[in-house]
Amino acid sequence: MNPLKLLEPDERERYDYLQEVFEEEFEQTHLAFHVSGILIYELLNLLAVCKYLFDEFGFPESEDSRLLRYAVTGTIAEYLEGDQNHGF
């Protein structure tokens, strides 16, 4: 079963935003996750990690906010630092 079908519409918007930022800012890691088959799983983890940012910034109204993008990018970078032991 596709876990994305279980997301509520607002969660799906957030997921899509994370997907876009992740692909643009972390291209190599995005590709590695895609090839290894863990991209959706990792994006769902990031969705949970970034929930407070989306709530704090009032997403989706803040979708074009540079500050939100910086905060999400920083959070993704911190998250990925925890994955360094896994070879990504």
C-alpha angles and dihedrals in degrees: 000000000000108000091205090069088064093060120104114238093258091048090050090054089052091046091052091049091051090048090054095047092044093050094046099042101032102032098157094047091045089054092046091051091047094050092047092050097241100103097104092045092050093046090052089052090050090049089060093043093050097042093102091053093052090048094046094048094042098241131225091031088055095047091119093047113125090205092056091050092050091048092048092046091051092048091050090050091052090047092051092050086064089055095055090099088061096060099252 
